[in-house]
Amino acid sequence: MALALALTACGGGSGDEGGPPQKKTSLLVGQYPGADSAPLFIAMERGFFKEEGLDVRQEPIQAPQAVLPKLSNGQMDVVLGSYATILTIQEQGTEKFVYIADSYQGAPGAFGVMVAKDSPIKQVADLKGKKIGVNVIGGLGTLTMSPHLKQAGLTPDDVQYVVIPTTEWLSALDKGSVDAVWMTDPYLSQAERQLGATTLLDTMSGPTANLPITGWAATGKWAKDNPETLAAFQRAMAKAQQIAATDKSAVTAILPTYTKIPAETAATINLGAYPTTLDARNIQRVADLMLEAGLLKQKMDVSSMIYSAPKG
């Protein structure tokens, strides 16, 4: 059995010379070490992948762009990416992806713009001419702020975005090197508790309420070459996603095992939602917002990127 597993783990090989390809069983998955990845670790911990005959390993990543070579040459099989990032890569033609499962969706209190205690900034319109810290230019922070700036009579050009690494969000706000910082929880809660900071804007409200955040993707070639493996991965992840969607304690319990979030902080974190279906209409909202914000050059039909299992 061990020999058989070793052979099938190579993926794309055949049992006999000229025989049919065997199902790939050993997978490397790229993931963000945050709440988005909780279902992956739930599936690993509870043996859902093993039940499907899969040996899944994970690798922390900063962004899909950093591991594109691995994805293109098959060293990495599946990646978790923000929908905005994957759509950007798709339009640039650097790689062609298909979405295979949803992961994380915005919810009230999980993403927002924080200002320091006693800040003169009281409403979004007050951000004109101000410096706003974000983890990346053109990412989720700037994307979700754009519609709210528009509602306040501003444009992205009316503010100055400054890249602040996630680990420096609180210190930047505390030192005043920026006027506001876009954050995700638990940093939101920590800024409020430790600095007395206040939430200026919940960026998962109004025009950006329930916005899809991240999803699981694979290259189109990998999906075509490994349909059985992909289906097994989807089944295992669906079980874990259902648990994350209905049992917050399962998520808060698993978070400290793969992130630097302490257990006591994880227990009170404002989580996003874990969708149990992959809905092209929801993801299309991201593409349309990106087009409006100038982050995409032309309208994209997201439905063409949703993986569809071969018939027969």
C-alpha positions in Angstrom: 0.0 0.0 0.0 2.8 2.4 0.9 4.4 1.8 -2.5 1.1 2.3 -4.3 0.6 5.6 -2.5 4.1 6.7 -3.3 3.5 6.0 -7.0 0.2 7.7 -7.2 1.5 10.7 -5.3 3.6 11.6 -8.3 0.4 12.6 -10.1 -0.1 12.4 -13.8 1.8 9.1 -14.0 0.4 5.7 -15.0 0.3 2.3 -13.3 1.4 0.4 -16.4 3.3 1.7 -19.4 0.7 3.2 -21.6 -2.0 2.7 -19.0 -4.6 5.3 -17.9 -3.4 8.2 -15.6 -3.8 7.5 -11.9 -5.4 9.9 -9.5 -3.0 12.3 -7.9 -3.1 11.8 -4.1 -0.3 14.1 -2.7 -1.2 17.8 -2.8 0.5 21.0 -1.8 -1.9 23.8 -1.0 -1.0 27.5 -0.6 -2.9 29.3 2.1 -3.1 32.7 3.9 -2.5 32.2 7.7 -5.7 33.9 8.6 -9.4 33.1 9.3 -9.9 32.5 5.5 -7.9 29.2 5.8 -9.7 27.8 8.8 -11.7 25.2 6.8 -8.5 23.9 5.3 -7.1 23.2 8.7 -10.4 21.8 10.0 -10.4 19.3 7.0 -6.8 18.3 7.8 -7.4 17.9 11.5 -10.6 15.9 11.2 -9.2 13.6 8.5 -11.6 14.7 5.7 -8.8 14.6 3.1 -7.6 11.2 4.3 -11.1 9.9 3.9 -10.9 10.9 0.2 -7.5 9.3 -0.2 -5.6 12.6 -0.3 -2.4 13.5 1.5 -2.6 17.3 1.8 0.3 19.5 2.9 0.0 23.3 3.2 2.4 26.2 2.7 1.8 29.7 4.0 1.9 32.4 1.3 1.6 36.2 1.1 -0.2 36.3 -2.3 -0.7 34.0 -5.3 1.7 36.1 -7.4 4.5 34.9 -5.2 3.9 31.2 -6.0 2.8 31.5 -9.6 5.8 29.5 -10.8 5.0 26.7 -8.5 1.4 26.7 -9.6 2.3 26.8 -13.3 4.8 23.9 -13.1 2.6 21.8 -10.8 4.7 22.0 -7.6 1.7 23.6 -5.9 -1.7 22.3 -6.7 -4.3 24.6 -5.2 -4.1 28.1 -3.8 -6.2 30.4 -1.7 -6.3 33.8 -3.2 -8.3 37.0 -2.8 -10.8 37.2 -5.6 -9.3 40.6 -6.5 -5.9 39.1 -6.9 -6.9 36.2 -9.0 -9.0 38.4 -11.3 -6.0 40.7 -11.8 -3.8 37.7 -12.7 -6.4 36.4 -15.0 -6.8 39.7 -16.9 -3.0 40.1 -17.2 -2.8 36.6 -18.7 0.1 35.6 -16.5 -1.9 32.4 -15.6 -5.3 31.1 -16.3 -7.2 30.0 -13.1 -10.5 28.4 -12.3 -12.3 28.8 -9.0 -13.0 25.5 -7.4 -14.5 26.5 -4.0 -15.5 29.6 -2.0 -13.7 30.3 1.2 -14.4 33.6 3.0 -16.9 36.4 2.7 -17.2 39.8 4.4 -19.4 40.4 7.4 -20.1 43.3 9.8 -17.2 44.2 12.1 -14.6 42.0 10.3 -13.0 44.7 8.1 -12.8 48.4 8.6 -11.0 51.8 8.7 -9.7 52.8 12.2 -8.8 56.2 13.4 -6.8 57.1 16.5 -8.4 58.2 19.8 -9.5 61.9 19.7 -8.9 62.0 15.9 -10.4 65.0 14.2 -11.6 62.6 11.4 -15.3 61.9 12.2 -16.7 60.9 8.9 -15.5 59.5 5.6 -15.5 62.9 3.9 -12.9 64.0 6.5 -10.4 61.7 4.8 -9.8 64.1 2.0 -6.1 64.8 1.8 -5.3 62.2 4.5 -2.9 59.3 4.6 -4.6 55.9 4.9 -2.6 52.8 5.7 -3.4 49.6 3.7 -1.5 46.3 3.4 -1.3 46.6 -0.4 -2.2 49.1 -3.0 -5.0 47.8 -5.2 -5.9 45.2 -2.7 -9.0 44.5 -0.7 -8.6 47.6 1.4 -8.5 50.1 -1.4 -11.1 48.2 -3.4 -13.7 48.2 -0.6 -13.0 51.8 0.3 -13.7 53.2 -3.2 -17.5 52.9 -3.1 -17.7 54.5 0.3 -15.4 57.4 -0.8 -17.7 57.9 -3.8 -20.7 58.1 -1.5 -18.9 60.8 0.5 -18.2 62.8 -2.6 -14.5 61.8 -2.9 -12.4 59.8 -5.3 -9.4 57.6 -4.6 -7.2 60.5 -5.8 -8.5 62.6 -2.9 -6.7 60.3 -0.4 -3.1 59.1 -0.1 -2.7 55.3 0.4 0.4 54.2 2.3 1.5 50.6 2.4 1.7 49.4 6.0 2.6 45.8 6.7 -0.1 44.0 8.7 2.2 43.6 11.8 2.7 47.4 11.9 -0.9 48.5 11.6 -1.3 49.3 15.3 2.0 51.0 15.7 1.4 53.2 12.6 -1.9 54.3 14.0 -0.5 54.9 17.5 2.5 56.9 16.2 0.4 59.0 13.8 2.5 58.1 10.8 -0.8 57.8 9.0 -4.2 59.3 9.7 -6.2 56.1 9.4 -5.6 52.4 8.8 -7.7 49.8 7.0 -7.6 46.7 9.2 -9.1 43.2 9.6 -10.0 41.7 12.9 -8.4 40.8 15.3 -6.4 44.0 14.7 -9.6 46.0 14.7 -10.4 44.8 18.2 -6.8 45.2 19.4 -6.7 48.8 18.1 -9.9 49.6 20.0 -8.9 47.9 23.2 -5.2 48.9 23.3 -5.2 52.3 21.6 -8.7 53.5 22.2 -9.1 53.8 18.4 -12.5 54.0 16.8 -14.1 52.5 13.7 -14.6 55.3 11.1 -16.0 52.9 8.4 -17.0 49.3 8.3 -15.9 48.4 4.8 -18.3 45.4 4.7 -21.4 47.6 4.8 -23.6 49.3 2.3 -22.3 48.9 -1.2 -19.7 46.3 -0.1 -21.9 44.3 2.3 -21.3 40.5 2.2 -18.6 41.0 -0.4 -16.7 37.8 -1.3 -13.1 37.9 -0.1 -11.1 34.8 -0.9 -11.6 31.5 -2.7 -9.7 28.4 -3.7 -8.3 28.2 -7.2 -6.3 26.0 -9.5 -4.8 26.5 -12.9 -7.1 25.5 -15.7 -4.5 22.9 -16.9 -4.2 21.3 -13.4 -8.0 21.1 -13.2 -8.3 19.5 -16.6 -5.5 17.0 -15.8 -6.8 16.0 -12.3 -10.6 15.9 -12.3 -10.8 13.1 -9.8 -8.4 14.7 -7.4 -10.2 18.0 -7.7 -13.5 16.4 -6.9 -12.1 14.7 -3.9 -10.6 18.0 -2.7 -13.9 19.7 -3.1 -15.8 17.0 -1.2 -13.4 17.3 1.8 -13.5 21.1 1.8 -17.3 21.1 1.6 -17.5 19.2 4.8 -15.1 21.5 6.5 -16.7 24.6 5.1 -20.1 23.5 6.5 -18.6 23.2 9.9 -17.0 26.6 9.7 -20.2 28.1 8.5 -22.3 26.7 11.4 -19.9 26.4 14.3 -17.8 29.5 15.2 -16.1 27.6 18.1 -14.6 25.2 15.5 -13.0 28.2 13.8 -11.8 30.0 16.9 -10.4 26.7 18.3 -8.3 26.0 15.1 -7.0 29.6 14.5 -4.3 29.6 17.2 -2.9 26.3 15.8 -1.7 27.9 12.5 -1.6 31.7 13.2 -0.1 33.9 15.8 -3.5 34.8 17.1 -3.6 34.0 20.8 -6.5 31.7 21.9 -8.0 34.4 24.1 -8.1 36.8 21.1 -9.4 34.2 18.7 -12.3 33.5 21.0 -13.6 37.1 20.5 -12.6 37.7 16.9 -15.2 39.2 14.5 -15.3 36.6 11.8 -16.4 36.9 8.2 -18.8 34.3 6.8 -18.0 30.9 5.2 -20.2 30.4 2.1 -21.1 26.8 1.3 -21.7 27.4 -2.4 -19.6 28.9 -5.1 -21.8 31.6 -6.7 -20.6 33.4 -9.8 -23.0 36.2 -9.2 -21.4 37.1 -5.9 -17.9 37.0 -7.3 -19.0 39.1 -10.2 -19.6 41.9 -7.7 -15.9 41.9 -7.0 -15.0 42.1 -10.7 -17.5 45.0 -11.3 -16.2 46.9 -8.3 -12.6 46.5 -9.6 -13.7 47.8 -13.1 -15.3 50.8 -11.5 -12.2 51.5 -9.4 -9.9 51.2 -12.4 -8.3 48.0 -11.1 -9.5 46.0 -14.2 -9.3 47.4 -17.7 -12.3 45.6 -19.1 -15.4 43.9 -17.8 -14.9 40.2 -16.9 -17.4 37.4 -17.0 -16.6 35.5 -13.8 -18.9 32.6 -14.7 -16.4 31.5 -17.2 -13.9 31.0 -14.4 -16.1 28.7 -12.3 -14.9 25.1 -12.6 -17.3 22.7 -14.1 -16.7 19.0 -13.8 -16.4 17.1 -17.1 -19.6 15.2 -18.0 -19.8 11.5 -18.4 
